[in-house]
Amino acid sequence: MRVLLVLIAFVLIAVPALLMLAREELPRGQRIGRALVVFLAPAIALGLIHGVPALDGRALNNPNAWTMLRLVLTALALILPWCIYVWFNARR
């Protein structure tokens, strides 16, 4: 089950980055730069989530609320590549 969840998360992150690389109307350097932004944005967001002690599961006050906030922010981090992909494609 964990492998399936990791594959789903990877697909949610990798597909918009690969679609950004496939665009032919942009120069190659710009495509690579934008694809890296799309691919690395969730890693930065998840790093920030795990860098805050309260969001990392070490909350002393209201642990249920912090856990729920951590789950919501993680889900948003997985949707973030698609949002950035749409944002890059909308600006033409």
Biopython code that builds the backbone (N, CA, C, O; Angstrom):
import numpy as np
from Bio.PDB.StructureBuilder import StructureBuilder

atoms = [
    (1, "MET", "N", (0.819, -1.193, 0.000)),
    (1, "MET", "CA", (0.000, 0.000, 0.000)),
    (1, "MET", "C", (0.867, 1.263, 0.000)),
    (1, "MET", "O", (0.539, 2.244, -0.667)),
    (2, "ARG", "N", (1.961, 1.234, 0.741)),
    (2, "ARG", "CA", (2.837, 2.402, 0.797)),
    (2, "ARG", "C", (3.483, 2.659, -0.558)),
    (2, "ARG", "O", (3.669, 3.809, -0.956)),
    (3, "VAL", "N", (3.823, 1.591, -1.262)),
    (3, "VAL", "CA", (4.431, 1.752, -2.591)),
    (3, "VAL", "C", (3.432, 2.403, -3.542)),
    (3, "VAL", "O", (3.811, 3.256, -4.345)),
    (4, "LEU", "N", (2.180, 2.018, -3.461)),
    (4, "LEU", "CA", (1.153, 2.603, -4.307)),
    (4, "LEU", "C", (0.994, 4.094, -4.018)),
    (4, "LEU", "O", (0.857, 4.894, -4.944)),
    (5, "LEU", "N", (1.013, 4.466, -2.755)),
    (5, "LEU", "CA", (0.892, 5.880, -2.406)),
    (5, "LEU", "C", (2.097, 6.686, -2.892)),
    (5, "LEU", "O", (1.947, 7.827, -3.330)),
    (6, "VAL", "N", (3.273, 6.102, -2.817)),
    (6, "VAL", "CA", (4.469, 6.791, -3.312)),
    (6, "VAL", "C", (4.396, 6.951, -4.830)),
    (6, "VAL", "O", (4.778, 7.997, -5.355)),
    (7, "LEU", "N", (3.920, 5.946, -5.531)),
    (7, "LEU", "CA", (3.780, 6.046, -6.987)),
    (7, "LEU", "C", (2.759, 7.104, -7.382)),
    (7, "LEU", "O", (2.975, 7.854, -8.334)),
    (8, "ILE", "N", (1.650, 7.167, -6.657)),
    (8, "ILE", "CA", (0.643, 8.191, -6.936)),
    (8, "ILE", "C", (1.219, 9.577, -6.696)),
    (8, "ILE", "O", (1.000, 10.488, -7.494)),
    (9, "ALA", "N", (1.952, 9.743, -5.607)),
    (9, "ALA", "CA", (2.560, 11.043, -5.314)),
    (9, "ALA", "C", (3.590, 11.405, -6.383)),
    (9, "ALA", "O", (3.665, 12.561, -6.799)),
    (10, "PHE", "N", (4.376, 10.439, -6.828)),
    (10, "PHE", "CA", (5.371, 10.713, -7.862)),
    (10, "PHE", "C", (4.704, 11.116, -9.170)),
    (10, "PHE", "O", (5.181, 12.020, -9.857)),
    (11, "VAL", "N", (3.613, 10.458, -9.516)),
    (11, "VAL", "CA", (2.900, 10.799, -10.747)),
    (11, "VAL", "C", (2.306, 12.200, -10.635)),
    (11, "VAL", "O", (2.331, 12.961, -11.602)),
    (12, "LEU", "N", (1.773, 12.548, -9.464)),
    (12, "LEU", "CA", (1.212, 13.886, -9.283)),
    (12, "LEU", "C", (2.277, 14.966, -9.439)),
    (12, "LEU", "O", (1.968, 16.095, -9.822)),
    (13, "ILE", "N", (3.516, 14.626, -9.147)),
    (13, "ILE", "CA", (4.599, 15.597, -9.227)),
    (13, "ILE", "C", (5.316, 15.527, -10.578)),
    (13, "ILE", "O", (5.663, 16.565, -11.141)),
    (14, "ALA", "N", (5.540, 14.331, -11.102)),
    (14, "ALA", "CA", (6.362, 14.173, -12.307)),
    (14, "ALA", "C", (5.623, 14.514, -13.599)),
    (14, "ALA", "O", (6.233, 15.035, -14.532)),
    (15, "VAL", "N", (4.340, 14.236, -13.670)),
    (15, "VAL", "CA", (3.617, 14.443, -14.927)),
    (15, "VAL", "C", (3.606, 15.916, -15.342)),
    (15, "VAL", "O", (3.894, 16.202, -16.504)),
    (16, "PRO", "N", (3.288, 16.870, -14.452)),
    (16, "PRO", "CA", (3.341, 18.265, -14.926)),
    (16, "PRO", "C", (4.753, 18.714, -15.312)),
    (16, "PRO", "O", (4.913, 19.535, -16.215)),
    (17, "ALA", "N", (5.767, 18.189, -14.643)),
    (17, "ALA", "CA", (7.137, 18.543, -15.017)),
    (17, "ALA", "C", (7.479, 17.994, -16.401)),
    (17, "ALA", "O", (8.122, 18.678, -17.198)),
    (18, "LEU", "N", (7.057, 16.773, -16.687)),
    (18, "LEU", "CA", (7.311, 16.196, -18.011)),
    (18, "LEU", "C", (6.517, 16.913, -19.099)),
    (18, "LEU", "O", (7.007, 17.096, -20.214)),
    (19, "LEU", "N", (5.297, 17.314, -18.772)),
    (19, "LEU", "CA", (4.514, 18.085, -19.746)),
    (19, "LEU", "C", (5.155, 19.440, -20.025)),
    (19, "LEU", "O", (5.104, 19.938, -21.149)),
    (20, "MET", "N", (5.755, 20.030, -19.000)),
    (20, "MET", "CA", (6.448, 21.310, -19.190)),
    (20, "MET", "C", (7.672, 21.124, -20.094)),
    (20, "MET", "O", (7.978, 21.989, -20.915)),
    (21, "LEU", "N", (8.362, 20.004, -19.939)),
    (21, "LEU", "CA", (9.514, 19.728, -20.812)),
    (21, "LEU", "C", (9.098, 19.481, -22.258)),
    (21, "LEU", "O", (9.872, 19.744, -23.179)),
    (22, "ALA", "N", (7.894, 18.983, -22.463)),
    (22, "ALA", "CA", (7.445, 18.616, -23.802)),
    (22, "ALA", "C", (6.992, 19.810, -24.642)),
    (22, "ALA", "O", (6.792, 19.673, -25.849)),
    (23, "ARG", "N", (6.832, 20.957, -24.030)),
    (23, "ARG", "CA", (6.394, 22.140, -24.792)),
    (23, "ARG", "C", (7.493, 22.562, -25.759)),
    (23, "ARG", "O", (8.644, 22.742, -25.361)),
    (24, "GLU", "N", (7.140, 22.717, -27.008)),
    (24, "GLU", "CA", (8.148, 23.014, -28.022)),
    (24, "GLU", "C", (8.203, 24.486, -28.403)),
    (24, "GLU", "O", (9.124, 24.894, -29.111)),
    (25, "GLU", "N", (7.244, 25.301, -27.955)),
    (25, "GLU", "CA", (7.268, 26.698, -28.370)),
    (25, "GLU", "C", (8.204, 27.553, -27.516)),
    (25, "GLU", "O", (8.423, 28.725, -27.826)),
    (26, "LEU", "N", (8.758, 26.982, -26.445)),
    (26, "LEU", "CA", (9.706, 27.698, -25.600)),
    (26, "LEU", "C", (11.131, 27.231, -25.892)),
    (26, "LEU", "O", (11.329, 26.104, -26.345)),
    (27, "PRO", "N", (12.116, 28.075, -25.640)),
    (27, "PRO", "CA", (13.518, 27.628, -25.779)),
    (27, "PRO", "C", (13.838, 26.539, -24.761)),
    (27, "PRO", "O", (13.185, 26.430, -23.723)),
    (28, "ARG", "N", (14.843, 25.743, -25.071)),
    (28, "ARG", "CA", (15.160, 24.585, -24.238)),
    (28, "ARG", "C", (15.550, 24.980, -22.820)),
    (28, "ARG", "O", (15.123, 24.323, -21.870)),
    (29, "GLY", "N", (16.333, 26.011, -22.650)),
    (29, "GLY", "CA", (16.738, 26.435, -21.313)),
    (29, "GLY", "C", (15.561, 26.879, -20.461)),
    (29, "GLY", "O", (15.509, 26.601, -19.263)),
    (30, "GLN", "N", (14.625, 27.565, -21.083)),
    (30, "GLN", "CA", (13.436, 28.011, -20.345)),
    (30, "GLN", "C", (12.544, 26.830, -19.981)),
    (30, "GLN", "O", (11.961, 26.798, -18.897)),
    (31, "ARG", "N", (12.437, 25.860, -20.887)),
    (31, "ARG", "CA", (11.647, 24.656, -20.572)),
    (31, "ARG", "C", (12.246, 23.898, -19.408)),
    (31, "ARG", "O", (11.517, 23.462, -18.517)),
    (32, "ILE", "N", (13.563, 23.730, -19.396)),
    (32, "ILE", "CA", (14.224, 22.995, -18.324)),
    (32, "ILE", "C", (14.073, 23.736, -17.002)),
    (32, "ILE", "O", (13.804, 23.114, -15.974)),
    (33, "GLY", "N", (14.241, 25.047, -17.015)),
    (33, "GLY", "CA", (14.091, 25.839, -15.798)),
    (33, "GLY", "C", (12.692, 25.762, -15.224)),
    (33, "GLY", "O", (12.513, 25.589, -14.018)),
    (34, "ARG", "N", (11.703, 25.890, -16.090)),
    (34, "ARG", "CA", (10.315, 25.805, -15.615)),
    (34, "ARG", "C", (9.976, 24.403, -15.128)),
    (34, "ARG", "O", (9.250, 24.251, -14.146)),
    (35, "ALA", "N", (10.489, 23.377, -15.798)),
    (35, "ALA", "CA", (10.229, 22.006, -15.352)),
    (35, "ALA", "C", (10.863, 21.750, -13.980)),
    (35, "ALA", "O", (10.285, 21.058, -13.142)),
    (36, "LEU", "N", (12.047, 22.312, -13.760)),
    (36, "LEU", "CA", (12.679, 22.165, -12.443)),
    (36, "LEU", "C", (11.888, 22.877, -11.358)),
    (36, "LEU", "O", (11.773, 22.374, -10.240)),
    (37, "VAL", "N", (11.341, 24.043, -11.678)),
    (37, "VAL", "CA", (10.499, 24.747, -10.701)),
    (37, "VAL", "C", (9.270, 23.909, -10.364)),
    (37, "VAL", "O", (8.908, 23.770, -9.196)),
    (38, "VAL", "N", (8.635, 23.353, -11.388)),
    (38, "VAL", "CA", (7.441, 22.522, -11.168)),
    (38, "VAL", "C", (7.789, 21.278, -10.355)),
    (38, "VAL", "O", (7.027, 20.871, -9.477)),
    (39, "PHE", "N", (8.940, 20.676, -10.649)),
    (39, "PHE", "CA", (9.304, 19.425, -9.978)),
    (39, "PHE", "C", (9.785, 19.648, -8.544)),
    (39, "PHE", "O", (9.518, 18.818, -7.675)),
    (40, "LEU", "N", (10.484, 20.744, -8.282)),
    (40, "LEU", "CA", (11.075, 20.964, -6.962)),
    (40, "LEU", "C", (10.180, 21.732, -5.995)),
    (40, "LEU", "O", (10.460, 21.758, -4.796)),
    (41, "ALA", "N", (9.122, 22.351, -6.479)),
    (41, "ALA", "CA", (8.238, 23.117, -5.590)),
    (41, "ALA", "C", (7.636, 22.261, -4.470)),
    (41, "ALA", "O", (7.619, 22.716, -3.327)),
    (42, "PRO", "N", (7.141, 21.048, -4.737)),
    (42, "PRO", "CA", (6.611, 20.243, -3.637)),
    (42, "PRO", "C", (7.689, 19.820, -2.649)),
    (42, "PRO", "O", (7.416, 19.704, -1.454)),
    (43, "ALA", "N", (8.900, 19.590, -3.122)),
    (43, "ALA", "CA", (9.972, 19.199, -2.205)),
    (43, "ALA", "C", (10.289, 20.328, -1.236)),
    (43, "ALA", "O", (10.536, 20.091, -0.053)),
    (44, "ILE", "N", (10.280, 21.550, -1.742)),
    (44, "ILE", "CA", (10.522, 22.694, -0.869)),
    (44, "ILE", "C", (9.373, 22.862, 0.118)),
    (44, "ILE", "O", (9.599, 23.117, 1.301)),
    (45, "ALA", "N", (8.136, 22.717, -0.367)),
    (45, "ALA", "CA", (6.982, 22.849, 0.524)),
    (45, "ALA", "C", (6.981, 21.758, 1.596)),
    (45, "ALA", "O", (6.712, 22.040, 2.764)),
    (46, "LEU", "N", (7.277, 20.524, 1.213)),
    (46, "LEU", "CA", (7.315, 19.439, 2.204)),
    (46, "LEU", "C", (8.494, 19.607, 3.154)),
    (46, "LEU", "O", (8.399, 19.235, 4.324)),
    (47, "GLY", "N", (9.596, 20.157, 2.675)),
    (47, "GLY", "CA", (10.723, 20.442, 3.563)),
    (47, "GLY", "C", (10.369, 21.477, 4.602)),
    (47, "GLY", "O", (10.781, 21.373, 5.757)),
    (48, "LEU", "N", (9.600, 22.484, 4.196)),
    (48, "LEU", "CA", (9.155, 23.478, 5.169)),
    (48, "LEU", "C", (8.192, 22.872, 6.186)),
    (48, "LEU", "O", (8.234, 23.208, 7.370)),
    (49, "ILE", "N", (7.331, 21.984, 5.719)),
    (49, "ILE", "CA", (6.378, 21.337, 6.632)),
    (49, "ILE", "C", (7.130, 20.502, 7.660)),
    (49, "ILE", "O", (6.797, 20.534, 8.845)),
    (50, "HIS", "N", (8.132, 19.762, 7.226)),
    (50, "HIS", "CA", (8.865, 18.904, 8.148)),
    (50, "HIS", "C", (9.924, 19.662, 8.948)),
    (50, "HIS", "O", (10.499, 19.119, 9.891)),
    (51, "GLY", "N", (10.175, 20.890, 8.577)),
    (51, "GLY", "CA", (11.127, 21.691, 9.330)),
    (51, "GLY", "C", (10.520, 22.366, 10.550)),
    (51, "GLY", "O", (11.242, 22.757, 11.468)),
    (52, "VAL", "N", (9.196, 22.507, 10.566)),
    (52, "VAL", "CA", (8.513, 23.122, 11.708)),
    (52, "VAL", "C", (8.212, 22.019, 12.723)),
    (52, "VAL", "O", (7.520, 21.056, 12.391)),
    (53, "PRO", "N", (8.717, 22.140, 13.946)),
    (53, "PRO", "CA", (8.526, 21.056, 14.925)),
    (53, "PRO", "C", (7.059, 20.722, 15.202)),
    (53, "PRO", "O", (6.719, 19.554, 15.392)),
    (54, "ALA", "N", (6.203, 21.718, 15.226)),
    (54, "ALA", "CA", (4.792, 21.441, 15.507)),
    (54, "ALA", "C", (4.139, 20.665, 14.370)),
    (54, "ALA", "O", (3.261, 19.836, 14.607)),
    (55, "LEU", "N", (4.564, 20.931, 13.138)),
    (55, "LEU", "CA", (3.995, 20.221, 11.997)),
    (55, "LEU", "C", (4.655, 18.871, 11.774)),
    (55, "LEU", "O", (4.157, 18.055, 10.998)),
    (56, "ASP", "N", (5.756, 18.633, 12.439)),
    (56, "ASP", "CA", (6.477, 17.372, 12.285)),
    (56, "ASP", "C", (6.008, 16.309, 13.275)),
    (56, "ASP", "O", (6.635, 15.257, 13.396)),
    (57, "GLY", "N", (4.932, 16.573, 13.970)),
    (57, "GLY", "CA", (4.394, 15.590, 14.900)),
    (57, "GLY", "C", (4.893, 15.749, 16.324)),
    (57, "GLY", "O", (4.652, 14.880, 17.162)),
    (58, "ARG", "N", (5.582, 16.837, 16.611)),
    (58, "ARG", "CA", (6.097, 17.051, 17.955)),
    (58, "ARG", "C", (5.376, 18.194, 18.653)),
    (58, "ARG", "O", (5.971, 18.904, 19.464)),
    (59, "ALA", "N", (4.089, 18.376, 18.338)),
    (59, "ALA", "CA", (3.310, 19.463, 18.938)),
    (59, "ALA", "C", (2.965, 19.113, 20.385)),
    (59, "ALA", "O", (2.549, 17.996, 20.692)),
    (60, "LEU", "N", (3.146, 20.083, 21.247)),
    (60, "LEU", "CA", (2.816, 19.887, 22.660)),
    (60, "LEU", "C", (1.376, 20.271, 22.947)),
    (60, "LEU", "O", (0.719, 19.634, 23.771)),
    (61, "ASN", "N", (0.876, 21.300, 22.282)),
    (61, "ASN", "CA", (-0.501, 21.747, 22.480)),
    (61, "ASN", "C", (-1.313, 21.443, 21.227)),
    (61, "ASN", "O", (-0.856, 21.694, 20.112)),
    (62, "ASN", "N", (-2.500, 20.910, 21.405)),
    (62, "ASN", "CA", (-3.427, 20.599, 20.315)),
    (62, "ASN", "C", (-2.790, 19.729, 19.226)),
    (62, "ASN", "O", (-2.703, 20.161, 18.077)),
    (63, "PRO", "N", (-2.346, 18.524, 19.559)),
    (63, "PRO", "CA", (-1.686, 17.695, 18.532)),
    (63, "PRO", "C", (-2.617, 17.293, 17.391)),
    (63, "PRO", "O", (-2.155, 17.095, 16.268)),
    (64, "ASN", "N", (-3.925, 17.167, 17.657)),
    (64, "ASN", "CA", (-4.846, 16.792, 16.576)),
    (64, "ASN", "C", (-4.975, 17.904, 15.543)),
    (64, "ASN", "O", (-5.042, 17.640, 14.342)),
    (65, "ALA", "N", (-5.010, 19.130, 16.008)),
    (65, "ALA", "CA", (-5.121, 20.256, 15.076)),
    (65, "ALA", "C", (-3.858, 20.374, 14.231)),
    (65, "ALA", "O", (-3.944, 20.626, 13.029)),
    (66, "TRP", "N", (-2.690, 20.195, 14.839)),
    (66, "TRP", "CA", (-1.441, 20.270, 14.084)),
    (66, "TRP", "C", (-1.346, 19.133, 13.073)),
    (66, "TRP", "O", (-0.846, 19.324, 11.964)),
    (67, "THR", "N", (-1.828, 17.939, 13.457)),
    (67, "THR", "CA", (-1.813, 16.806, 12.522)),
    (67, "THR", "C", (-2.724, 17.078, 11.336)),
    (67, "THR", "O", (-2.367, 16.776, 10.197)),
    (68, "MET", "N", (-3.885, 17.639, 11.591)),
    (68, "MET", "CA", (-4.806, 17.958, 10.501)),
    (68, "MET", "C", (-4.214, 19.036, 9.591)),
    (68, "MET", "O", (-4.338, 18.944, 8.369)),
    (69, "LEU", "N", (-3.581, 20.043, 10.164)),
    (69, "LEU", "CA", (-2.936, 21.077, 9.363)),
    (69, "LEU", "C", (-1.805, 20.485, 8.531)),
    (69, "LEU", "O", (-1.616, 20.875, 7.379)),
    (70, "ARG", "N", (-1.053, 19.550, 9.101)),
    (70, "ARG", "CA", (0.032, 18.904, 8.357)),
    (70, "ARG", "C", (-0.520, 18.109, 7.167)),
    (70, "ARG", "O", (0.066, 18.129, 6.085)),
    (71, "LEU", "N", (-1.629, 17.421, 7.361)),
    (71, "LEU", "CA", (-2.234, 16.661, 6.264)),
    (71, "LEU", "C", (-2.746, 17.576, 5.158)),
    (71, "LEU", "O", (-2.583, 17.273, 3.976)),
    (72, "VAL", "N", (-3.357, 18.681, 5.530)),
    (72, "VAL", "CA", (-3.868, 19.627, 4.533)),
    (72, "VAL", "C", (-2.717, 20.251, 3.749)),
    (72, "VAL", "O", (-2.794, 20.370, 2.526)),
    (73, "LEU", "N", (-1.656, 20.649, 4.440)),
    (73, "LEU", "CA", (-0.505, 21.243, 3.750)),
    (73, "LEU", "C", (0.215, 20.236, 2.858)),
    (73, "LEU", "O", (0.734, 20.606, 1.805)),
    (74, "THR", "N", (0.253, 18.978, 3.262)),
    (74, "THR", "CA", (0.859, 17.947, 2.418)),
    (74, "THR", "C", (0.038, 17.736, 1.152)),
    (74, "THR", "O", (0.594, 17.603, 0.061)),
    (75, "ALA", "N", (-1.272, 17.706, 1.295)),
    (75, "ALA", "CA", (-2.133, 17.560, 0.118)),
    (75, "ALA", "C", (-1.972, 18.758, -0.817)),
    (75, "ALA", "O", (-1.948, 18.598, -2.037)),
    (76, "LEU", "N", (-1.865, 19.942, -0.251)),
    (76, "LEU", "CA", (-1.653, 21.127, -1.088)),
    (76, "LEU", "C", (-0.301, 21.087, -1.790)),
    (76, "LEU", "O", (-0.170, 21.565, -2.917)),
    (77, "ALA", "N", (0.701, 20.520, -1.128)),
    (77, "ALA", "CA", (2.020, 20.408, -1.758)),
    (77, "ALA", "C", (1.982, 19.454, -2.952)),
    (77, "ALA", "O", (2.747, 19.623, -3.902)),
    (78, "LEU", "N", (1.106, 18.463, -2.911)),
    (78, "LEU", "CA", (1.000, 17.538, -4.040)),
    (78, "LEU", "C", (0.204, 18.140, -5.195)),
    (78, "LEU", "O", (0.363, 17.717, -6.340)),
    (79, "ILE", "N", (-0.641, 19.111, -4.910)),
    (79, "ILE", "CA", (-1.407, 19.784, -5.958)),
    (79, "ILE", "C", (-0.619, 20.960, -6.539)),
    (79, "ILE", "O", (-0.902, 21.412, -7.649)),
    (80, "LEU", "N", (0.352, 21.444, -5.803)),
    (80, "LEU", "CA", (1.137, 22.609, -6.200)),
    (80, "LEU", "C", (1.774, 22.503, -7.591)),
    (80, "LEU", "O", (1.750, 23.494, -8.320)),
    (81, "PRO", "N", (2.343, 21.362, -8.001)),
    (81, "PRO", "CA", (2.935, 21.303, -9.357)),
    (81, "PRO", "C", (1.925, 21.572, -10.466)),
    (81, "PRO", "O", (2.254, 22.217, -11.462)),
    (82, "TRP", "N", (0.700, 21.085, -10.301)),
    (82, "TRP", "CA", (-0.322, 21.323, -11.318)),
    (82, "TRP", "C", (-0.709, 22.792, -11.350)),
    (82, "TRP", "O", (-0.946, 23.346, -12.423)),
    (83, "CYS", "N", (-0.776, 23.428, -10.188)),
    (83, "CYS", "CA", (-1.096, 24.857, -10.149)),
    (83, "CYS", "C", (-0.008, 25.672, -10.836)),
    (83, "CYS", "O", (-0.312, 26.593, -11.595)),
    (84, "ILE", "N", (1.248, 25.347, -10.582)),
    (84, "ILE", "CA", (2.355, 26.065, -11.221)),
    (84, "ILE", "C", (2.368, 25.800, -12.726)),
    (84, "ILE", "O", (2.637, 26.705, -13.516)),
    (85, "TYR", "N", (2.079, 24.567, -13.120)),
    (85, "TYR", "CA", (2.030, 24.226, -14.549)),
    (85, "TYR", "C", (0.958, 25.063, -15.272)),
    (85, "TYR", "O", (1.210, 25.613, -16.344)),
    (86, "VAL", "N", (-0.219, 25.150, -14.681)),
    (86, "VAL", "CA", (-1.290, 25.944, -15.286)),
    (86, "VAL", "C", (-0.907, 27.422, -15.307)),
    (86, "VAL", "O", (-1.191, 28.126, -16.276)),
    (87, "TRP", "N", (-0.267, 27.886, -14.246)),
    (87, "TRP", "CA", (0.148, 29.289, -14.181)),
    (87, "TRP", "C", (1.174, 29.606, -15.278)),
    (87, "TRP", "O", (1.086, 30.648, -15.928)),
    (88, "PHE", "N", (2.138, 28.713, -15.482)),
    (88, "PHE", "CA", (3.138, 28.928, -16.533)),
    (88, "PHE", "C", (2.502, 28.870, -17.917)),
    (88, "PHE", "O", (2.919, 29.604, -18.813)),
    (89, "ASN", "N", (1.510, 28.022, -18.107)),
    (89, "ASN", "CA", (0.889, 27.893, -19.433)),
    (89, "ASN", "C", (-0.096, 29.008, -19.720)),
    (89, "ASN", "O", (-0.352, 29.312, -20.885)),
    (90, "ALA", "N", (-0.654, 29.624, -18.694)),
    (90, "ALA", "CA", (-1.625, 30.679, -18.900)),
    (90, "ALA", "C", (-0.966, 31.969, -19.370)),
    (90, "ALA", "O", (-1.598, 32.787, -20.039)),
    (91, "ARG", "N", (0.301, 32.150, -19.022)),
    (91, "ARG", "CA", (1.014, 33.375, -19.404)),
    (91, "ARG", "C", (1.656, 33.189, -20.771)),
    (91, "ARG", "O", (2.760, 32.657, -20.886)),
    (92, "ARG", "N", (0.963, 33.625, -21.782)),
    (92, "ARG", "CA", (1.505, 33.502, -23.139)),
    (92, "ARG", "C", (1.591, 34.848, -23.782)),
    (92, "ARG", "O", (2.023, 34.958, -24.929)),
]
sb = StructureBuilder()
sb.init_structure("model")
sb.init_model(0)
sb.init_chain("A")
sb.init_seg("    ")
for serial, (resi, resn, name, xyz) in enumerate(atoms, 1):
    if name == "N":
        sb.init_residue(resn, " ", resi, " ")
    sb.init_atom(name, np.array(xyz, "f"), 0.0, 1.0, " ", f" {name:<3s}", serial, name[0])
structure = sb.get_structure()
